[in-house]
């Protein structure tokens, strides 16, 4: 069988996939790493703040040595959380079932064609005072149609704004039928648990349709 020659388009797609993987790994390192580094940054910042204020020269020798030892021990203790830092290995990435390489290639190709601006518009609205002001036109309004919230049980986004989940069920909606957090899923429930998500959506749609029969 004659092997199809690699086209420039294939090479371009492979390059974009490689960049996507690199960007994803960098974002994972930052997202998982900065909370672990934070205690050390606090200790170091406190040390330099006291140094800048000129506290150490004013202390007796014994107190100065004791404080330095205390900061050294605090810095060592602050390094302890870093032992839990890890990112998926290449083998774990290759064994990923919910986002395969062909599926990732589709995303990469389409976002390369259209850009990624649409997916970021929500953050733009939240950070732009003028656009944010337009949202306040809906302040106090409620969602008065049957509604359902579905999320992943391991999704940090569900709890990123403390109390928001409760407000959604008690104030933002008047006909919230259910709140489902799917086991074994994070932020991408449609890829991670498509069967369970489909079951919940179909059940919700069937239940709502019976109300209008």
Secondary structure, 3 states (H helix, E strand, C coil): CCCCCCCHHHHHHHHHHHHHHHHHHHHHHHHHHHHHHHHHHHHHHHHHHHHHCCCHHHCCHHHHHHHHHHHHHHHHHHHHHHHHCCCCCHHHHHCCCCCCHHHHHHHHHHHHHHCCHHHHHHHHHHHCHHHHHHHHHHCCCCECCCEEEEEECCCHHHHCCCCHHHHHHHHHECCEEEEEEECCCCCCHHHHCHHHHHHHHHHHHHHHHHHCC
